[in-house]
Amino acid sequence: MAGNCNTSAGAGPCELNRDVCQLKELVRSQGKQLGRLVRHMKMGCKKPPRESTLKGLNPCLRCLQPDVLYHLGMDTGTMNFPKIFGDVRFVCMGGTPERMERFAHMIMKELGLKLHPATKLRNMAEDGHRFALYKVGPVLCASHGMGCPSISILLHELLKMMHHAKCQDPVFIRIGTCGGIGIEPGTVAITSEALDGMLHPYHETIVQGKVVQHCSKLDQCLTQELLSLANPCEDEFDTVVGKTVCTNDFYEGQTRLDGAFCDYTNPSKNAYLQGLQGQGVINFDMESTAFAALTSRAGVRSAVVSITIINRMEGDQVLASPESLSEWEKRPQELVARYIRKAMLGQDEDSDTDEQEDVPPCAGADIEN
């Protein structure tokens, strides 16, 4: 019969093709299981590190029993830092608690993780009443508030947390908003160099009545790696790299004309902005020098990735709609998520991308009653 693929000589082409497909699926499934086994074996064979890889920290930390991270509502006496935070590889920081909670859910999806149906993400810094902190597997998501004083407080305590948890080579990334200088709203801006208001590449503080300056150095390899993950052909936004001027405030420090006080003119403002643009500056922010200086002092690789919400060459007030701002917010998060996904899973798409693992309790999950 014409429709019968069986022959007297044995299996016909239809049965043979089916067997080949089944064999391929079996090999693929076993390959995934073998990959998971190898990863588990590698993790099991590693000796627990004796110390973190952070450098240059306060030698008095070893004498603090316990060490109280006051603004996070934690201390080393009541919390097992190595157990809870010892697997952290990425610390992502942004201005608001809501933004970082949304990023935590995004990164959970990107890494193929999921919460148990009876749990929800918990703000692990809730007792501190100042910052938000969410943990998703090896990714820590923290809100830092506005300005260098706020982010420096958080960084001191996060770096101490990494130290006490004995973390190995954590990467810190600030995901922020910025005012662009000659770049359009919705553009992702990656900072190549963080400068203060005088265009100096350092963060200045006053310690015991003396001015102390620390180099605001970011990791250039990390900057380029993030840029390489932008896809101009498929992304619906541009990604650029340039210098960032970090100011002490939002209004006069960024030469706005719409603050409560203004002792300069529109022509002087335009001349200033054009001068910055001519020196390779692409945006303003209020945290990058402190972020770069503190991470650099600790020997931590760090980068700043921001979304542009206004082109300051065209105005001072942020007039974009809430819908546009919400959409733009996702763009630097997507770029950072690509970096984390690549670092965690590699470029091999045969990894367990279609199988989701439950986020363990130490990921900061609350059981819902």
Stockholm file with secondary structure:
# STOCKHOLM 1.0

chainA/1-369         MAGNCNTSAGAGPCELNRDVCQLKELVRSQGKQLGRLVRHMKMGCKKPPRESTLKGLNPCLRCLQPDVLYHLGMDTGTMNFPKIFGDVRFVCMGGTPERMERFAHMIMKELGLKLHPATKLRNMAEDGHRFALYKVGPVLCASHGMGCPSISILLHELLKMMHHAKCQDPVFIRIGTCGGIGIEPGTVAITSEALDGMLHPYHETIVQGKVVQHCSKLDQCLTQELLSLANPCEDEFDTVVGKTVCTNDFYEGQTRLDGAFCDYTNPSKNAYLQGLQGQGVINFDMESTAFAALTSRAGVRSAVVSITIINRMEGDQVLASPESLSEWEKRPQELVARYIRKAMLGQDEDSDTDEQEDVPPCAGADIEN
#=GR chainA/1-369 SS CTTCCCBTTBCCHHHHHHHHHHHHHHHHHHHHHHHHHHHHHHHHHSCCCSSCSCCSCCGGGGGCSSCEEGGGTEETTTSCHHHHHTTCCEEEEESCHHHHHHHHHHHHHHTTEECCTTEEECCTTGGGTSCCEEEETTEEEEECCSSHHHHHHHHHHHHHHHHHTTCCSCEEEEEEEEEESSSCTTCEEEEEEEECTTSCSEEEEEETTEEEEEECCCCHHHHHHHHHTCCTTTCSSCEEEEEEEECSSSSGGGTCSSSSCCCSCHHHHHHHHHHHHHTTEEEEESSHHHHHHHHHHTTCEEEEEEEEEEETTTCSSCCCCHHHHHHHHHHHHHHHHHHHHHHHHTTCTTSSTTSCEECCGGGTEEECC
#=GC SS_cons         CTTCCCBTTBCCHHHHHHHHHHHHHHHHHHHHHHHHHHHHHHHHHSCCCSSCSCCSCCGGGGGCSSCEEGGGTEETTTSCHHHHHTTCCEEEEESCHHHHHHHHHHHHHHTTEECCTTEEECCTTGGGTSCCEEEETTEEEEECCSSHHHHHHHHHHHHHHHHHTTCCSCEEEEEEEEEESSSCTTCEEEEEEEECTTSCSEEEEEETTEEEEEECCCCHHHHHHHHHTCCTTTCSSCEEEEEEEECSSSSGGGTCSSSSCCCSCHHHHHHHHHHHHHTTEEEEESSHHHHHHHHHHTTCEEEEEEEEEEETTTCSSCCCCHHHHHHHHHHHHHHHHHHHHHHHHTTCTTSSTTSCEECCGGGTEEECC
//
